[in-house]
Amino acid sequence: MTTVDVFSETHLEQICDVLADTSSGLTGAEIGRFLANLGVDDPMPSMAKRHRLYEALLARQQKDRSGNIVAAFIHRAMDPARYTESAGSFESKRQKLNHVLAFAGYSLGEDGKLRRVAAARTLNEAEQRAGRLKAELGRRGVHPDVLAFCRSELLQQNYFHAVFEATKSVAEKIRNRSGLTGDGALLINHAFGMGKFGMPFLAFNTLQTETEQSEHSGMMNLMKGMFGAFRNVMAHAPKVSWPIKEEDALDLLTIASFLHRRLDTAVRTPRHS
């Protein structure tokens, strides 16, 4: 990301509130070290953490006339390598930051990097997006496990995140139904591939005819296609910047619904036991 827009004082204050939260945020020593590593003056080290960080970043972005230093500090503080023993803390902090960043036109990905997104203008806008999406999906009779991912906090960022989370829920159901671990195409191959035993862990039908075997294979490919398009794409900056229109999100969430229904009725084979 080459140039980051200046963050408003309100947005910057909220960002600092998350990063320097009293109970779960950076320590005073970490704030001092990160500021020093980034070459940012730290004129008020004795202040409360969130105010200290806010004043330091505000002065620097005013001097630079860009938000690049704020982005650099977020990247440093949210480096996933710092959270190898506390993944839950990373995700909680990322979601809180994204609630603020959405209104500034940015989103923080699972790799700890900022990307541009369509800015949410009001809280009501996100609520309205969620309401429209739920209403139409309800009319289509989508699986209830998909409706859970139409929350306003996801749609403050863009429709991509709702689709992305719904896709992850398909993977979780595969793991729960099969007892396997893993993710993506490897998980699908392991759960539904015939393997050396000539039998999958889970089957979409009895596999007794050529037609049933073809259907089973087609379902595998459909799941792989959805995973390939969304499950791992968050790590690739160009794709996550692509906006998803509401009508596209509806269609993609409907596909996720179809997969959930088929997984609900997938048969556990003797190989599973």
N, C-alpha and C positions, 0 to 999 in steps of 0.2 A: 504494500500500500504506500504510494509515493507521497500524496498530500492528504492530510486529514483536516477537515474543517474545524475551526475553533469551536470548542464546546461552550455552551452558554454557562454562566455562573451557576445557574440552578442545576443543570445536568452535571457539571463538574463537582458540585457539592455532594450530590447524591452518589456519584461514582466513588468519591473519597469516603463517604459514609459506609459503603459496602466494603471497600478495600481495607479500611482502617477500623472496622467494627470492633468494639471493645472486647467482645467475647470470642469472635472467630476470625478477626482480621489480622493483618500484618502486625508484628511487634514493632515497637519504637526503633529497635536496632535494625530490623529489616527495612523499615522505611528509610532510615538514614543511609544504609548501605546502598539501596537501590537508587536513591537520589544522587549519591556520590558517583556511582557507576555510570549514571546517565549524564553527569556533569551539570546537575541542577543545584542551584544554591539552596541551602537549608537554613534560612535566617531565624527560624523560631523553633529550635529543637526541644524546648521545654514546654511547648503548648500541647494540648490534648492531641492525640494522634491524627484524628480526622481533620482538625483545623490546621495542624502543621502541614499535612500533605496537601490540603486544599490551597493554602497560601503559597506554598512552594510551586505547585503546578500552575496555579493561576498566573503568578508573576512571570513564569517562563513562557507560557503560551501567549501572554500579552506581548512579551519581547519578541517572540518568533513570529507572531501573527498567524499561527497555525496550531492545530491540536496534535501535531506529531509527537510532542513530548508526552502528552497524556496517553496516546496510543502506545508509545514505547514503554511507559510505566505499567500500563495494563498488561502488555505482553510479558513483561518481566515478572509481575506479580502472579499472573495466571499461567505461567509455564507449567504444562501438565506434569513435567518431571518433578516438580515440587510437591506433587500430591500423590505420589505412588503409594503411600500408606494411608491416604485419606481421600479416596475417589468421591465419596459422598459429599465431603466438604467442598471439593472443586465444583461439583455439579450444582450444589446449592448456591454457591457464590456466583457461578456463571449465569444461572437463571436470574438472580437478583440484579446482576449487572445488565443483563439483556432487557429487563423491564425498563431500565433507564435509557440504555443505548438505542432502543427501538425508536424513541422519540427524537433522537439525534440522527437517525438514518444509518445506524450501524448495528451489527450483530457479532457476538463473540462465539466462535465455533468451538467444537470439542478439542481442537488443537491449540486453543488459547490465542487465536489470531482474530483480529477484527476484519469484517467485510462490510461493504456498503449494502444496504437494503432500502426498500421503499420505507420512508419514515412514517410512523403512525402519528397522526396529528392530535388525536384526543383519546381518552380512555373509552369514551362512548363508541368511537370508531372500531376499536378492537372488539368491544362487546357486540356491536352490530354485525361485524364480520362473523363472529362465532354464532350469533343467532341465525343469520341467513344460512350458514353452512349446515347447522344442526337441523333447521327446518327442512331444507331440501334433502339432506341425507335421511331424515326421518320419513319423508315422503317416498323415498326410494326403498325404505325398509332395510337399511344397512344394519350390519351386525352391531350389537351394543358395545362390543369390545373396540370398535372403531370410533364410535361417538365420543368416547372418553378423550380423544385426541383433538377435539375441536374447541379447546379451551382458549379463552381470550388472551391469556399470557403468551400462548404460542403464536396466535394470530396478530399480536402486536408487531411481531417481526415480519412475517409474511406467511403465505400458505405453504411454502416449502417445509416449514418446521412441523406443521401438522401432519403432512404426508410422511415426512422423515420419521416422526415418532410412531405413526401408525405402522410403518414398515418394520420398525424394530419390534413392535408387538407381535407381528407374524413370526419373527424369529423366536421370540420368547415362547410362543405357543408350541412351535415345533420342538423346542427343548423340553418343555413340560410334558408333551405327549409322548416323546420318544425316550426321554431320560438321557439324551445325549448332550454334549457340550459343543462349543464352537459357534460359528456364525457364518453368514453369507453362503456362497456357493458350496463351500466345504461342508457346512452343516446340512444343506439340502441333499448333497450327494450321499452323505453318510446316512441320513434318515430315510431317503427314498430310493437310493440306488440299490440294485440287485446284489452287488458285491459278489464275493466268492461263494456265498451260500445260495445265490440265485433267488434271494428273498429280501425285501427291504424291511427296515424296522417298522415303518408305517406304510400302509397301502391305501390308495384311494378307492379301490374296488377289489374284486377277487383275483384279478390278474389271470383269469382262466382262458380268456380269448384274446385274439390279436387286437380286437377293438379296445378291450379293457387295458391291455398293456400300452396301447397307443395313447389312451386317455391319461394313464398314469404318467407316462413320459411327458406328455404335453403339460400337465400340471407342474411337473418339476421345472420345465423350461419357463413357464409363466412366472413361477416364484423367482427363479434365477434372474429373469429380466427385470422384475421389480427391484430386487436387491441390488442388481448392478447399477440401476438408474438412481437409486436413492440411499441405500443403506450405507455405502462407504464413500459417498460423494462429498461429505462434509470436509474431508481432508484436502479437497482440490478447490482452490480459490475460484477459478473461472466458473465452475458449475454452480457453486452456491450463490453466486451473484446473479444467476438467471432468475428473474421473477417468474412465479407460477400464477397464472390467472385463476380466478375463482372457479370458473367452469372446468379448468384442467384439474384443480384440486378435487372437485366433486367426482370426476371420473376416476382419478387415481385412488381416492378413498373408497370408491365403490369396488374397485378391483381388490383392494385390501379386504373389504368386507366379504367378497366372494371367496378369497383364500381362507379367511377365518372360518367360514361356514364349511368348506370342504375339509379343513383340518379338524373341525369338531366331529365329523363323521368318519374320519380316516380310521382304518382298521389296524389294530395292533396285531402284528403277526407272531407266530411262534418264535421267530428269531428274537423278538423283543423280550420275551420272557426267559 
